[in-house]
Amino acid sequence: MARLSLFILLLLLSLVCITGAEKPARFPRRSRSRAYIENACTKTLYPSLCIQYLSFSANITIQTPQQLAQVALSVSLYKALQTRTFMLKVVKELKERKSKDYQAMKDCLDQICDSVDQLSQSVRELHRLERPDAEGGDNVFWHVSNVETFVSSAMTDASTCLDGFPGRNMDKSRAMIKAKVLNVAQTASNALALFHRYAAKYKP
């Protein structure tokens, strides 16, 4: 567990440079890792977002489905944590002002907290899947199923939060929250697609 926590911490620290509306990183040349990422991301629902977030650092080499799944899940978890932090501040302010929007935002925050928990569990399950004692037998299918379930649940939680937002005429704060929550749902969707790519080797 300590090794897993350190693994997640290192990955998340390496992702600190990513923000909600940042521009794609600039690359002096198209590396082999970059080309691999671009090809893999074409299989996701949000390829541009996938390439943007997985190509954030030239210091990290990504050239295998396993590495893609690891980083994609960590990115998704990071975005969920980032969104939760932002929403905690907004909800606190709404409560202090006794705003009529407080309960709706609190309900949305609860959904994002659930997304954080689910994505944290998915990272743990991927770690367990990669252990030598998980190879073969029912253990593999159990861990694969758990990752799929956790990430799908995180997407559902984010979507449920989005359902509470009106289509138009939102103030700046609510519009920003909606954009961040949508980002969580989209990065989770991409992570699930890339995990399926990795987990295909375990399926008969």
C-alpha positions as CSV (number, residue, x, y, z in Angstrom):
1,M,0.0,0.0,0.0
2,A,2.9,2.4,0.8
3,R,4.5,1.7,-2.6
4,L,1.1,2.3,-4.3
5,S,0.7,5.6,-2.5
6,L,4.2,6.7,-3.5
7,F,3.5,5.6,-7.1
8,I,0.3,7.7,-7.2
9,L,1.9,10.7,-5.5
10,L,4.8,10.7,-8.0
11,L,2.5,10.5,-11.0
12,L,0.2,13.2,-9.6
13,L,3.2,15.5,-8.8
14,S,4.4,15.1,-12.4
15,L,0.9,16.2,-13.6
16,V,0.8,19.5,-11.6
17,C,1.7,21.4,-14.8
18,I,-1.7,20.4,-16.3
19,T,-4.6,22.9,-15.7
20,G,-8.2,23.0,-16.9
21,A,-7.8,25.1,-20.0
22,E,-4.1,24.9,-20.8
23,K,-2.8,24.8,-24.3
24,P,-1.1,21.6,-25.7
25,A,2.6,21.3,-24.9
26,R,5.0,22.3,-27.6
27,F,7.4,19.6,-28.9
28,P,10.6,20.4,-30.8
29,R,10.2,17.1,-32.6
30,R,7.7,14.4,-32.9
31,S,9.2,11.7,-30.7
32,R,8.4,8.0,-31.0
33,S,6.5,8.2,-27.7
34,R,4.4,11.1,-29.0
35,A,3.6,9.2,-32.2
36,Y,2.6,6.2,-30.1
37,I,0.3,8.3,-28.0
38,E,-1.3,10.0,-31.0
39,N,-2.1,6.7,-32.6
40,A,-3.5,5.2,-29.4
41,C,-5.6,8.3,-28.7
42,T,-7.4,8.0,-32.0
43,K,-9.3,5.1,-30.5
44,T,-10.8,7.3,-27.7
45,L,-13.9,9.5,-27.8
46,Y,-11.9,12.6,-27.1
47,P,-8.6,12.2,-29.0
48,S,-7.5,15.8,-28.8
49,L,-7.9,15.9,-25.1
50,C,-6.2,12.5,-24.8
51,I,-3.1,13.7,-26.8
52,Q,-3.0,16.9,-24.9
53,Y,-2.9,15.3,-21.4
54,L,-0.8,12.3,-22.2
55,S,1.8,14.3,-24.0
56,F,2.3,16.8,-21.2
57,S,6.0,15.9,-20.5
58,A,8.8,14.9,-22.8
59,N,10.5,13.4,-19.8
60,I,8.0,10.5,-19.5
61,T,8.3,7.8,-22.1
62,I,5.0,6.1,-23.0
63,Q,5.3,3.3,-25.5
64,T,3.2,0.4,-24.2
65,P,-0.5,-0.1,-23.5
66,Q,0.3,-0.6,-19.8
67,Q,2.0,2.7,-19.5
68,L,-0.8,4.4,-21.4
69,A,-3.4,2.9,-19.0
70,Q,-1.3,3.9,-15.9
71,V,-0.9,7.5,-17.0
72,A,-4.4,7.9,-18.4
73,L,-6.0,6.7,-15.1
74,S,-3.7,9.0,-13.1
75,V,-4.5,12.0,-15.3
76,S,-8.2,11.3,-14.8
77,L,-7.8,11.0,-11.0
78,Y,-5.8,14.3,-11.0
79,K,-8.5,16.1,-12.8
80,A,-11.1,14.8,-10.4
81,L,-9.0,15.9,-7.4
82,Q,-8.5,19.3,-9.0
83,T,-12.2,19.7,-9.6
84,R,-13.1,18.6,-6.1
85,T,-10.7,21.2,-4.6
86,F,-12.2,24.0,-6.7
87,M,-15.8,22.9,-5.9
88,L,-15.1,22.8,-2.1
89,K,-14.2,26.5,-2.2
90,V,-17.3,27.4,-4.2
91,V,-19.6,25.4,-2.0
92,K,-18.2,26.9,1.1
93,E,-18.8,30.4,-0.3
94,L,-22.3,29.5,-1.3
95,K,-23.0,28.2,2.2
96,E,-21.7,31.3,3.8
97,R,-23.9,33.5,1.6
98,K,-26.8,31.2,2.2
99,S,-27.3,31.0,-1.6
100,K,-30.2,29.1,-3.1
101,D,-27.6,27.3,-5.3
102,Y,-25.9,25.8,-2.3
103,Q,-27.7,22.5,-2.2
104,A,-27.4,21.8,-5.9
105,M,-23.7,22.5,-5.8
106,K,-23.3,20.4,-2.7
107,D,-25.0,17.5,-4.4
108,C,-22.7,17.9,-7.4
109,L,-19.7,18.1,-5.1
110,D,-20.8,14.8,-3.5
111,Q,-20.8,13.2,-6.9
112,I,-17.3,14.4,-7.7
113,C,-16.1,13.1,-4.4
114,D,-17.5,9.7,-5.4
115,S,-15.7,10.0,-8.7
116,V,-12.4,10.7,-6.8
117,D,-13.0,7.6,-4.7
118,Q,-13.8,5.4,-7.8
119,L,-10.8,6.6,-9.8
120,S,-8.5,6.0,-6.7
121,Q,-9.9,2.5,-6.5
122,S,-9.2,2.0,-10.2
123,V,-5.6,3.0,-9.9
124,R,-5.2,0.6,-7.0
125,E,-6.8,-2.3,-9.0
126,L,-4.5,-1.6,-11.9
127,H,-1.6,-1.9,-9.5
128,R,-2.9,-5.2,-8.2
129,L,-3.4,-6.5,-11.8
130,E,0.2,-5.9,-12.6
131,R,1.5,-7.9,-9.6
132,P,3.0,-11.3,-10.4
133,D,0.5,-13.1,-8.2
134,A,-2.4,-11.8,-10.2
135,E,-1.3,-13.5,-13.4
136,G,-3.6,-16.2,-14.6
137,G,-6.8,-17.6,-13.2
138,D,-9.8,-15.7,-11.9
139,N,-7.6,-13.0,-10.3
140,V,-6.9,-11.3,-13.6
141,F,-10.5,-11.1,-14.7
142,W,-11.5,-9.9,-11.2
143,H,-9.1,-7.0,-11.3
144,V,-9.9,-6.1,-14.9
145,S,-13.6,-6.1,-14.1
146,N,-13.0,-4.0,-11.0
147,V,-11.1,-1.3,-13.0
148,E,-13.8,-1.2,-15.6
149,T,-16.5,-0.9,-13.0
150,F,-14.8,1.8,-11.0
151,V,-14.0,4.0,-14.0
152,S,-17.5,3.6,-15.4
153,S,-19.0,4.6,-12.0
154,A,-16.7,7.7,-12.0
155,M,-18.1,8.6,-15.4
156,T,-21.7,8.1,-14.2
157,D,-21.1,10.2,-11.1
158,A,-19.7,13.1,-13.2
159,S,-22.5,12.8,-15.7
160,T,-25.1,12.9,-12.8
161,C,-23.5,16.1,-11.6
162,L,-23.7,17.6,-15.1
163,D,-27.4,16.8,-15.3
164,G,-28.0,19.4,-12.6
165,F,-26.7,22.3,-14.7
166,P,-29.0,24.4,-16.9
167,G,-28.1,24.5,-20.6
168,R,-27.7,28.3,-20.8
169,N,-27.6,31.5,-18.9
170,M,-25.1,30.2,-16.2
171,D,-23.0,32.6,-14.2
172,K,-19.2,32.4,-14.6
173,S,-18.6,30.3,-11.6
174,R,-21.2,27.6,-12.5
175,A,-20.0,27.6,-16.1
176,M,-16.4,27.0,-14.9
177,I,-17.6,24.1,-12.6
178,K,-19.5,22.6,-15.5
179,A,-16.4,22.7,-17.7
180,K,-14.3,21.1,-15.0
181,V,-16.8,18.3,-14.4
182,L,-17.2,17.7,-18.1
183,N,-13.4,17.4,-18.2
184,V,-13.5,14.7,-15.5
185,A,-16.1,12.7,-17.4
186,Q,-14.1,13.0,-20.7
187,T,-10.7,12.1,-19.2
188,A,-12.3,9.1,-17.4
189,S,-13.9,8.0,-20.8
190,N,-10.5,8.2,-22.4
191,A,-8.8,6.3,-19.6
192,L,-11.4,3.5,-19.8
193,A,-10.8,3.2,-23.6
194,L,-7.0,3.0,-23.1
195,F,-7.4,0.5,-20.3
196,H,-9.6,-1.7,-22.5
197,R,-6.7,-1.6,-25.0
198,Y,-4.3,-2.8,-22.3
199,A,-6.7,-5.4,-20.8
200,A,-7.3,-7.0,-24.2
201,K,-4.3,-9.2,-23.7
202,Y,-5.9,-10.9,-20.7
203,K,-9.1,-11.8,-22.6
204,P,-9.4,-15.1,-24.4
